[in-house]
Amino acid sequence: MVKSTKTRRDVIGSAIGTLCFAAMAKPLSAAEATPRATEGPFYPTPAMRGADVDNDLVKVIGAVREAGGEVITLKGRVLNKQGAPLANMRVEIWQCDMNGKYLHTGDRQNVEFDTGFQGFGHDITNEDGQFVFRTIKPVTYPGRTPHIHAKVFEGSKEVLTTQFYIAGHPANGRDRIFSRMSDSAANAVSMVFSPTNNGVETTIDVVI
């Protein structure tokens, strides 16, 4: 019978190595899904939308001037919970104009809608899951903190409806939707704006 020559240190070292390998072999934890939010009363139906529904909401085809308000670029990616990009996803956004008026027949406010603002637009994610919009920084709507509505579709199937907010806006804490979210959920849909050579930009990744 041959006696083992392994020392106690060898056994412990081997055990630690096995544990480390097992830990490394575990899959990465899944990303937290983007929180869902109500569609709200002013999602424009196809009949309410203009002919121009591209991803540049600041310039309407045929209009003499661009939209009023602070122009921003909103960009990001659509990802699954494992962090993989999702291509060919339809991302829609809609929001009120600089006067707080929506492109919707149900918005009865006694103000004129900014005809230079598209009000609604969409983009299709590329192979890296990326989308981009040119729009305006959202403004306060009566009873709500500034926000941008968003939907994501896979083909004809709606997979997410959510809203994006301005990080740190003083009205967030009083907003009935924003104030109910956890800190992590609120951070996931809060826009932080940065000046760039191409203007003011913000990035929001959407996880579904």
LINBEL-V53508 format. One record per pair of residues at least 24 apart in sequence whose ideal C-beta (glycine too) atoms are under 10 Angstrom apart, sorted by the first residue. I is the first residue (numbers start at 1). J is the second residue. D is the distance in whole Angstrom. If there is no record, write none. Layout:
i: (I:I)
j: (J:J)
d: (D:D)
This chain:
i: (27:28:28:29:29:30:30:30:30:30:31:31:31:31:31:31:31:31:31:32:32:32:32:32:32:32:33:33:33:33:33:33:33:33:33:33:34:34:34:34:34:34:34:34:34:34:34:34:34:34:34:35:35:35:35:35:35:35:35:35:35:35:35:35:36:36:36:36:36:36:37:37:37:37:37:37:37:37:37:37:37:37:37:37:37:38:38:38:38:38:38:39:39:39:39:39:39:39:40:40:40:40:40:40:40:40:40:40:41:41:41:41:42:42:42:42:42:42:42:42:42:42:42:42:42:42:43:43:43:43:43:43:43:43:43:44:44:44:44:44:44:44:44:44:44:44:45:45:45:46:47:48:48:48:48:48:48:48:48:49:49:49:49:49:49:49:49:50:50:50:50:50:50:52:52:52:53:53:53:53:53:53:53:54:54:54:54:54:54:55:55:55:55:55:55:55:55:55:55:55:55:55:56:56:56:56:56:56:56:57:57:57:57:57:57:57:57:57:57:57:57:57:57:57:57:58:58:58:58:58:58:58:58:59:59:59:59:60:60:60:60:60:60:61:63:63:63:63:63:64:64:65:65:65:66:66:66:66:66:67:67:67:67:67:67:67:67:67:67:67:68:68:68:68:68:68:68:69:69:69:69:69:69:69:69:69:69:69:69:69:70:70:70:70:70:70:70:70:70:71:71:71:71:71:71:72:72:72:72:72:72:72:72:72:72:72:72:72:73:73:73:73:73:73:73:73:73:73:73:73:74:74:74:74:74:74:74:74:74:74:74:74:74:74:74:74:74:74:74:75:75:75:75:75:75:75:75:75:75:75:76:76:76:76:76:76:76:76:76:76:76:76:76:76:77:77:77:77:77:77:77:77:77:77:77:78:78:78:78:78:78:78:78:78:78:78:78:78:79:79:79:79:79:79:79:80:80:80:81:81:82:83:83:83:84:85:85:85:85:85:85:85:86:86:86:86:86:86:86:86:86:86:87:87:87:87:87:87:87:88:88:88:88:88:88:88:88:89:89:89:89:89:89:89:89:89:89:89:89:89:89:90:90:90:90:90:90:90:90:90:90:90:90:90:90:91:91:91:91:91:91:91:91:91:91:91:91:91:91:91:92:92:92:92:92:92:92:92:92:92:92:92:92:93:93:93:93:93:93:93:93:93:93:93:93:93:93:93:94:94:94:94:94:94:94:94:94:94:95:95:95:95:95:95:95:95:95:95:95:95:95:95:95:95:96:96:96:96:96:96:96:96:96:96:96:97:97:98:98:98:98:99:99:100:100:100:100:100:100:100:101:101:102:102:107:109:109:120:122:122:124:125:125:129:129:130:131:131:132:132:134:134:137:137:137:137:137:138:138:138:138:138:138:139:140:140:140:140:143:143:143:143:144:144:144:144:144:144:145:145:145:145:145:145:145:145:145:145:145:146:146:146:146:147:147:147:147:147:147:147:148:148:148:148:150:150:150:152:152:154:159:159:160:160:160:162:162:162:162:162:163:164:164:164:164:164:164:164:165:165:165:165:166:166:166:166:166:167:167:167:167:168)
j: (82:82:83:81:82:80:81:82:83:207:79:80:81:82:83:188:205:207:208:81:182:184:185:187:188:207:79:80:81:160:162:185:188:206:207:208:78:79:150:152:160:162:164:185:188:189:204:205:206:207:208:160:162:163:177:180:181:182:184:185:186:188:189:207:160:161:162:163:185:208:147:149:150:160:161:162:163:164:165:177:178:180:181:185:189:149:161:162:163:176:177:94:149:151:158:161:162:163:94:102:104:141:144:147:149:161:163:177:102:104:106:107:94:95:96:101:102:103:104:105:106:107:119:120:141:149:92:94:102:104:106:120:149:151:161:92:94:102:103:104:105:106:107:119:120:149:104:105:120:120:105:94:102:103:104:105:106:119:120:94:103:104:118:119:120:121:122:103:115:118:119:120:121:118:120:121:92:94:118:119:120:121:122:118:121:122:123:133:134:91:92:93:118:121:122:123:124:131:132:133:134:135:118:121:123:132:133:134:135:93:94:95:97:103:116:117:118:119:120:121:133:134:135:136:148:116:117:118:121:133:134:135:136:116:117:118:134:114:115:116:117:118:119:118:114:115:116:117:118:115:116:114:115:116:114:116:117:134:136:97:98:114:115:116:117:118:119:134:135:136:97:98:99:114:116:117:136:95:96:97:98:99:114:116:117:135:136:137:138:139:98:135:136:137:138:139:193:199:200:134:135:136:137:199:200:133:134:135:136:137:138:148:191:193:199:200:201:202:132:133:134:135:193:196:198:199:200:201:202:203:123:131:132:133:134:135:136:137:138:148:150:164:191:193:200:201:202:203:204:123:130:131:132:133:134:201:202:203:204:205:125:129:130:131:132:133:150:164:191:202:203:204:205:206:125:126:128:129:130:131:203:204:205:206:207:125:128:129:130:131:152:154:159:160:205:206:207:208:125:128:129:205:206:207:208:129:207:208:207:208:207:129:205:207:129:125:126:127:128:129:130:205:125:127:128:129:152:154:159:206:207:208:124:125:126:127:128:129:130:124:125:126:127:129:153:154:155:123:124:125:126:129:131:152:153:154:155:159:160:206:208:122:123:124:125:131:151:152:153:154:155:156:157:158:159:121:122:123:124:125:130:131:132:133:150:151:152:153:160:206:120:121:122:123:131:133:149:150:151:152:153:158:161:118:119:120:121:122:123:131:133:135:148:149:150:151:163:164:118:119:120:121:122:135:148:149:150:151:119:120:121:135:136:137:138:139:141:146:147:148:149:150:163:164:136:138:139:140:141:142:144:146:147:148:149:136:139:136:137:138:139:139:141:138:139:140:141:142:144:146:139:141:141:149:141:141:142:149:151:153:153:152:206:205:206:205:204:206:201:203:198:199:166:191:193:200:202:163:164:165:166:169:191:166:166:169:171:175:171:174:175:176:171:174:175:176:177:178:169:170:171:172:173:174:175:176:177:178:179:171:172:175:191:171:172:175:177:178:189:191:189:191:202:204:189:204:206:206:208:208:206:208:206:207:208:188:189:204:206:208:189:188:189:190:191:202:204:206:189:190:191:204:190:191:192:193:202:191:192:193:202:192)
d: (8:7:7:9:10:9:4:6:8:9:7:8:5:7:6:9:9:5:10:8:10:6:8:10:7:7:10:9:6:8:10:9:9:9:5:6:9:9:9:9:6:6:10:8:6:7:8:8:5:5:7:9:6:9:10:10:6:8:9:4:8:6:6:10:7:6:6:9:10:10:9:8:9:9:6:5:4:9:10:6:9:10:9:10:8:9:7:9:8:10:7:10:7:8:9:5:10:9:9:9:9:9:9:9:6:9:8:9:9:8:6:8:7:9:8:9:4:8:4:9:6:6:9:10:9:8:9:6:9:8:10:9:7:8:9:10:6:8:5:5:9:10:10:7:5:10:8:9:10:10:9:10:9:6:6:6:9:9:8:9:7:10:9:8:5:9:10:8:9:7:8:8:10:6:9:8:9:10:7:9:6:6:6:8:6:7:8:9:9:8:10:9:9:5:7:4:9:7:6:5:7:9:7:7:10:9:8:4:8:7:9:8:9:10:10:6:4:7:7:5:7:7:4:7:10:8:7:7:10:9:5:6:7:8:9:8:8:10:7:6:7:5:9:9:10:6:5:9:9:9:8:9:9:5:10:5:8:10:10:7:7:6:9:4:4:7:9:10:8:6:7:4:8:6:7:7:8:10:10:7:4:9:8:9:7:9:3:7:9:7:8:10:6:4:10:9:9:9:7:7:8:6:8:6:7:9:8:6:7:5:9:10:8:7:7:5:7:6:7:7:6:8:10:8:7:6:7:4:7:9:10:9:7:4:8:6:10:9:10:7:9:7:7:10:10:8:6:8:7:9:7:7:4:7:10:7:8:6:8:10:9:9:7:6:8:9:10:9:10:9:5:4:5:6:7:9:7:4:5:7:9:9:5:7:9:5:10:5:8:7:6:9:9:9:8:5:8:7:10:10:6:6:7:5:8:9:7:7:6:8:10:10:9:8:8:7:8:7:5:3:8:10:6:10:10:5:9:8:9:9:10:7:8:6:6:5:8:6:9:6:6:9:9:10:10:8:8:9:7:4:10:7:8:6:7:6:9:8:9:9:8:6:8:6:8:9:8:7:4:8:8:9:10:9:10:9:6:5:8:7:10:5:9:8:7:7:6:8:9:7:7:7:5:8:10:10:8:7:4:8:7:9:9:10:10:7:6:8:8:9:6:7:5:6:5:8:10:8:9:6:4:8:10:10:8:5:8:8:7:8:10:7:8:10:5:9:9:9:7:5:6:9:9:9:9:7:7:9:5:10:9:9:9:9:10:8:8:6:9:10:6:8:10:10:6:6:5:7:9:9:10:9:8:9:9:9:7:9:9:9:10:9:9:8:9:10:10:8:9:10:10:9:7:8:7:7:9:9:8:8:7:9:8:10:10:9:6:10:10:9:9:8:8:9:6:8:8:9:6:8:4:5:8:7:4:9:8:6:9:7:9:9:9:10:9:8:8:8:9:9:9:8:10:9:9:8:7:6:6:8:10:5:7:9:5:9:6:9:7:10:6:10:5:8:5:8:6:9:6:5:7:10:7:6:9:8:9:6:5:8:9:8)
